[in-house]
Amino acid sequence: MARPRKFDEGRAVDAAMEAFWAAGYEATSTQDLCDATGLGRSSIYNTFKSKHDLFERALARYMERKNGELTEFLDDDTRTARQKLRGILQRIIDEEFTRHPDGRGCLVVNTAIEVASHDAPVAATLERDYGVRLEMVRAVIERGQRDGDIAADRDSRTLAHLLIAAIGGIRVSARAGVDRAALESVADATLTAF
């Protein structure tokens, strides 16, 4: 009879997420995952099968949390569509300079840069996540177009792509040393297209 697990699998995934987020997929060793989760190698492999499997679960957890935060922010009806879109950009800038001054940035962006080009399952996960965020942003843009807050003659899908591209650009630029004032200007310039 198999022995029951004596650990919280969700907490282990959260701890692994932090480890991958801090160092990246390739640089995170199995020992790093053992240290982060408090589990032995056998427990990690018996539960998660492989480092890659654990990474995929950690990435999914990260996406779930970030998309939940985005949904909550976008569902706030006290802001106009334009204020919501500028608010998204501001949150990204604030994360880069306040919440994560260690330069770890965004696990999704980091994964897109480090892993996606040579890992089809991860690339597919990133593509699905992008589609979810694209539709959330597009819905806000279309609401803003109906309300007259955003130009009605602009393609909402293209504007949603633009906003997401600006977010990625802001994140990468911050890691490259671009200062907050310059990124605030990028956020403002992005909204001129709306």
C-alpha atoms as a printed R data frame, in Angstrom:
    type eleno elety resid chain resno       x      y       z
1   ATOM     1    CA   MET     A     1   0.000  0.000   0.000
2   ATOM     2    CA   ALA     A     2   1.395  3.406  -0.997
3   ATOM     3    CA   ARG     A     3   2.192  5.847   1.766
4   ATOM     4    CA   PRO     A     4   0.010  8.960   1.737
5   ATOM     5    CA   ARG     A     5   1.656 12.267   0.843
6   ATOM     6    CA   LYS     A     6   2.490 14.377   3.849
7   ATOM     7    CA   PHE     A     7   2.836 17.714   2.115
8   ATOM     8    CA   ASP     A     8   0.626 20.301   0.482
9   ATOM     9    CA   GLU     A     9   1.056 19.888  -3.267
10  ATOM    10    CA   GLY     A    10  -0.257 23.412  -3.949
11  ATOM    11    CA   ARG     A    11   2.332 24.935  -1.633
12  ATOM    12    CA   ALA     A    12   5.041 22.919  -3.345
13  ATOM    13    CA   VAL     A    13   3.925 24.264  -6.734
14  ATOM    14    CA   ASP     A    14   3.910 27.818  -5.321
15  ATOM    15    CA   ALA     A    15   7.423 27.384  -3.925
16  ATOM    16    CA   ALA     A    16   8.646 25.948  -7.224
17  ATOM    17    CA   MET     A    17   7.012 28.858  -9.052
18  ATOM    18    CA   GLU     A    18   9.035 31.287  -6.935
19  ATOM    19    CA   ALA     A    19  12.240 29.358  -7.634
20  ATOM    20    CA   PHE     A    20  11.669 29.254 -11.409
21  ATOM    21    CA   TRP     A    21  10.599 32.899 -11.391
22  ATOM    22    CA   ALA     A    22  13.755 33.981  -9.566
23  ATOM    23    CA   ALA     A    23  16.285 32.008 -11.618
24  ATOM    24    CA   GLY     A    24  14.600 30.825 -14.813
25  ATOM    25    CA   TYR     A    25  13.899 27.305 -15.995
26  ATOM    26    CA   GLU     A    26  17.383 26.242 -17.048
27  ATOM    27    CA   ALA     A    27  19.207 27.729 -14.055
28  ATOM    28    CA   THR     A    28  16.857 26.138 -11.506
29  ATOM    29    CA   SER     A    29  18.303 22.791 -10.502
30  ATOM    30    CA   THR     A    30  16.508 19.888  -8.908
31  ATOM    31    CA   GLN     A    31  18.384 20.732  -5.709
32  ATOM    32    CA   ASP     A    32  17.059 24.300  -5.916
33  ATOM    33    CA   LEU     A    33  13.545 22.869  -6.165
34  ATOM    34    CA   CYS     A    34  14.200 20.591  -3.179
35  ATOM    35    CA   ASP     A    35  15.443 23.580  -1.177
36  ATOM    36    CA   ALA     A    36  12.494 25.747  -2.226
37  ATOM    37    CA   THR     A    37   9.789 23.165  -1.598
38  ATOM    38    CA   GLY     A    38  11.358 21.390   1.367
39  ATOM    39    CA   LEU     A    39  10.838 18.093  -0.454
40  ATOM    40    CA   GLY     A    40  13.322 15.390  -1.282
41  ATOM    41    CA   ARG     A    41  14.128 14.423  -4.855
42  ATOM    42    CA   SER     A    42  12.033 11.281  -4.679
43  ATOM    43    CA   SER     A    43   8.982 13.224  -3.473
44  ATOM    44    CA   ILE     A    44   9.379 15.735  -6.292
45  ATOM    45    CA   TYR     A    45   9.736 13.054  -8.954
46  ATOM    46    CA   ASN     A    46   7.007 10.819  -7.518
47  ATOM    47    CA   THR     A    47   4.583 13.739  -7.431
48  ATOM    48    CA   PHE     A    48   5.541 15.823 -10.447
49  ATOM    49    CA   LYS     A    49   7.269 13.265 -12.708
50  ATOM    50    CA   SER     A    50   9.936 15.696 -13.898
51  ATOM    51    CA   LYS     A    51  11.358 19.174 -13.536
52  ATOM    52    CA   HIS     A    52   9.519 20.075 -16.742
53  ATOM    53    CA   ASP     A    53   6.182 18.850 -15.395
54  ATOM    54    CA   LEU     A    54   6.677 20.867 -12.211
55  ATOM    55    CA   PHE     A    55   7.626 23.902 -14.292
56  ATOM    56    CA   GLU     A    56   4.479 23.586 -16.403
57  ATOM    57    CA   ARG     A    57   2.356 23.406 -13.265
58  ATOM    58    CA   ALA     A    58   4.160 26.377 -11.724
59  ATOM    59    CA   LEU     A    59   3.724 28.402 -14.924
60  ATOM    60    CA   ALA     A    60   0.013 27.525 -15.035
61  ATOM    61    CA   ARG     A    61  -0.345 28.634 -11.403
62  ATOM    62    CA   TYR     A    62   1.391 31.928 -12.174
63  ATOM    63    CA   MET     A    63  -0.871 32.540 -15.191
64  ATOM    64    CA   GLU     A    64  -3.966 31.719 -13.183
65  ATOM    65    CA   ARG     A    65  -3.011 34.221 -10.495
66  ATOM    66    CA   LYS     A    66  -1.998 37.006 -12.854
67  ATOM    67    CA   ASN     A    67  -5.112 36.576 -14.994
68  ATOM    68    CA   GLY     A    68  -7.239 36.570 -11.846
69  ATOM    69    CA   GLU     A    69  -5.647 39.850 -10.762
70  ATOM    70    CA   LEU     A    70  -6.212 41.303 -14.231
71  ATOM    71    CA   THR     A    71  -9.855 40.203 -14.275
72  ATOM    72    CA   GLU     A    72 -10.460 41.761 -10.875
73  ATOM    73    CA   PHE     A    73  -8.838 45.021 -11.986
74  ATOM    74    CA   LEU     A    74 -10.778 45.165 -15.259
75  ATOM    75    CA   ASP     A    75 -14.097 44.364 -13.577
76  ATOM    76    CA   ASP     A    76 -13.899 47.550 -11.496
77  ATOM    77    CA   ASP     A    77 -16.626 49.730 -13.003
78  ATOM    78    CA   THR     A    78 -15.462 52.916 -11.272
79  ATOM    79    CA   ARG     A    79 -12.899 53.502 -14.059
80  ATOM    80    CA   THR     A    80 -13.367 54.272 -17.727
81  ATOM    81    CA   ALA     A    81 -11.897 51.917 -20.318
82  ATOM    82    CA   ARG     A    82  -9.013 54.305 -20.973
83  ATOM    83    CA   GLN     A    83  -8.280 54.552 -17.233
84  ATOM    84    CA   LYS     A    84  -8.281 50.761 -16.991
85  ATOM    85    CA   LEU     A    85  -5.843 50.412 -19.878
86  ATOM    86    CA   ARG     A    86  -3.521 53.075 -18.481
87  ATOM    87    CA   GLY     A    87  -3.899 51.417 -15.094
88  ATOM    88    CA   ILE     A    88  -2.722 48.087 -16.523
89  ATOM    89    CA   LEU     A    89   0.414 49.756 -17.859
90  ATOM    90    CA   GLN     A    90   0.961 51.557 -14.558
91  ATOM    91    CA   ARG     A    91   0.664 48.309 -12.624
92  ATOM    92    CA   ILE     A    92   3.357 46.768 -14.833
93  ATOM    93    CA   ILE     A    93   5.683 49.711 -14.280
94  ATOM    94    CA   ASP     A    94   5.037 49.618 -10.542
95  ATOM    95    CA   GLU     A    95   5.722 45.874 -10.440
96  ATOM    96    CA   GLU     A    96   9.027 46.322 -12.208
97  ATOM    97    CA   PHE     A    97  10.238 49.073  -9.888
98  ATOM    98    CA   THR     A    98   8.479 48.363  -6.609
99  ATOM    99    CA   ARG     A    99   7.212 44.809  -6.211
100 ATOM   100    CA   HIS     A   100  10.101 43.161  -8.030
101 ATOM   101    CA   PRO     A   101  13.116 45.436  -7.823
102 ATOM   102    CA   ASP     A   102  15.237 42.261  -7.930
103 ATOM   103    CA   GLY     A   103  14.746 42.280 -11.708
104 ATOM   104    CA   ARG     A   104  12.885 38.996 -11.974
105 ATOM   105    CA   GLY     A   105  10.157 40.614 -14.049
106 ATOM   106    CA   CYS     A   106   7.284 38.461 -15.286
107 ATOM   107    CA   LEU     A   107   7.442 34.674 -15.397
108 ATOM   108    CA   VAL     A   108   5.407 34.610 -18.619
109 ATOM   109    CA   VAL     A   109   7.708 37.060 -20.423
110 ATOM   110    CA   ASN     A   110  10.791 35.327 -19.034
111 ATOM   111    CA   THR     A   111   9.479 31.956 -20.224
112 ATOM   112    CA   ALA     A   112   8.638 33.319 -23.673
113 ATOM   113    CA   ILE     A   113  12.219 34.530 -24.008
114 ATOM   114    CA   GLU     A   114  14.014 31.573 -22.428
115 ATOM   115    CA   VAL     A   115  11.948 28.470 -23.147
116 ATOM   116    CA   ALA     A   116   9.232 28.875 -25.795
117 ATOM   117    CA   SER     A   117  11.425 28.680 -28.893
118 ATOM   118    CA   HIS     A   118  12.538 25.125 -28.105
119 ATOM   119    CA   ASP     A   119   9.622 23.730 -26.092
120 ATOM   120    CA   ALA     A   120   6.387 23.233 -28.029
121 ATOM   121    CA   PRO     A   121   4.147 22.387 -25.023
122 ATOM   122    CA   VAL     A   122   5.270 25.517 -23.166
123 ATOM   123    CA   ALA     A   123   4.893 27.605 -26.333
124 ATOM   124    CA   ALA     A   124   1.321 26.304 -26.692
125 ATOM   125    CA   THR     A   125   0.576 27.211 -23.065
126 ATOM   126    CA   LEU     A   126   1.926 30.715 -23.617
127 ATOM   127    CA   GLU     A   127  -0.155 31.080 -26.771
128 ATOM   128    CA   ARG     A   128  -3.344 30.069 -24.942
129 ATOM   129    CA   ASP     A   129  -2.562 32.481 -22.103
130 ATOM   130    CA   TYR     A   130  -1.925 35.291 -24.583
131 ATOM   131    CA   GLY     A   131  -5.320 34.598 -26.152
132 ATOM   132    CA   VAL     A   132  -7.053 34.829 -22.773
133 ATOM   133    CA   ARG     A   133  -5.445 38.177 -21.995
134 ATOM   134    CA   LEU     A   134  -6.056 39.448 -25.516
135 ATOM   135    CA   GLU     A   135  -9.787 38.799 -25.194
136 ATOM   136    CA   MET     A   136  -9.963 40.430 -21.742
137 ATOM   137    CA   VAL     A   137  -8.279 43.577 -23.042
138 ATOM   138    CA   ARG     A   138 -10.284 43.543 -26.264
139 ATOM   139    CA   ALA     A   139 -13.540 43.446 -24.303
140 ATOM   140    CA   VAL     A   140 -12.489 46.546 -22.334
141 ATOM   141    CA   ILE     A   141 -11.516 48.349 -25.545
142 ATOM   142    CA   GLU     A   142 -14.840 47.529 -27.202
143 ATOM   143    CA   ARG     A   143 -16.716 48.731 -24.118
144 ATOM   144    CA   GLY     A   144 -14.694 51.949 -24.292
145 ATOM   145    CA   GLN     A   145 -15.529 52.319 -27.972
146 ATOM   146    CA   ARG     A   146 -19.257 51.966 -27.229
147 ATOM   147    CA   ASP     A   147 -18.925 54.533 -24.424
148 ATOM   148    CA   GLY     A   148 -16.975 56.985 -26.610
149 ATOM   149    CA   ASP     A   149 -13.859 56.730 -24.429
150 ATOM   150    CA   ILE     A   150 -11.811 55.033 -27.171
151 ATOM   151    CA   ALA     A   151 -11.854 55.881 -30.881
152 ATOM   152    CA   ALA     A   152 -14.531 53.764 -32.547
153 ATOM   153    CA   ASP     A   153 -12.704 53.692 -35.888
154 ATOM   154    CA   ARG     A   154  -9.791 51.644 -34.502
155 ATOM   155    CA   ASP     A   155  -9.626 47.868 -34.673
156 ATOM   156    CA   SER     A   156 -10.126 46.573 -31.120
157 ATOM   157    CA   ARG     A   157  -8.061 43.432 -31.698
158 ATOM   158    CA   THR     A   158  -5.109 45.415 -33.034
159 ATOM   159    CA   LEU     A   159  -5.300 47.789 -30.068
160 ATOM   160    CA   ALA     A   160  -5.377 44.819 -27.675
161 ATOM   161    CA   HIS     A   161  -2.267 43.390 -29.362
162 ATOM   162    CA   LEU     A   162  -0.620 46.805 -29.064
163 ATOM   163    CA   LEU     A   163  -1.305 47.030 -25.350
164 ATOM   164    CA   ILE     A   164   0.063 43.533 -24.711
165 ATOM   165    CA   ALA     A   165   3.132 44.280 -26.831
166 ATOM   166    CA   ALA     A   166   3.682 47.482 -24.839
167 ATOM   167    CA   ILE     A   167   3.491 45.490 -21.609
168 ATOM   168    CA   GLY     A   168   6.145 43.052 -22.832
169 ATOM   169    CA   GLY     A   169   8.295 45.922 -24.068
170 ATOM   170    CA   ILE     A   170   8.013 47.756 -20.766
171 ATOM   171    CA   ARG     A   171   8.999 44.629 -18.846
172 ATOM   172    CA   VAL     A   172  12.021 43.883 -21.025
173 ATOM   173    CA   SER     A   173  13.081 47.537 -21.105
174 ATOM   174    CA   ALA     A   174  12.919 47.787 -17.313
175 ATOM   175    CA   ARG     A   175  15.204 44.762 -17.035
176 ATOM   176    CA   ALA     A   176  17.585 46.440 -19.472
177 ATOM   177    CA   GLY     A   177  17.854 49.453 -17.164
178 ATOM   178    CA   VAL     A   178  15.382 51.910 -18.703
179 ATOM   179    CA   ASP     A   179  14.188 54.251 -15.960
180 ATOM   180    CA   ARG     A   180  10.666 54.706 -14.661
181 ATOM   181    CA   ALA     A   181  10.145 58.135 -16.253
182 ATOM   182    CA   ALA     A   182  10.924 56.789 -19.718
183 ATOM   183    CA   LEU     A   183   8.548 53.869 -19.235
184 ATOM   184    CA   GLU     A   184   5.792 56.196 -17.986
185 ATOM   185    CA   SER     A   185   6.227 58.099 -21.265
186 ATOM   186    CA   VAL     A   186   5.975 54.847 -23.223
187 ATOM   187    CA   ALA     A   187   2.704 54.044 -21.424
188 ATOM   188    CA   ASP     A   188   1.299 57.479 -22.251
189 ATOM   189    CA   ALA     A   189   2.431 57.248 -25.878
190 ATOM   190    CA   THR     A   190   0.849 53.823 -26.232
191 ATOM   191    CA   LEU     A   191  -2.534 55.219 -25.250
192 ATOM   192    CA   THR     A   192  -2.374 57.903 -27.945
193 ATOM   193    CA   ALA     A   193  -3.143 55.103 -30.428
194 ATOM   194    CA   PHE     A   194  -6.455 54.578 -28.647
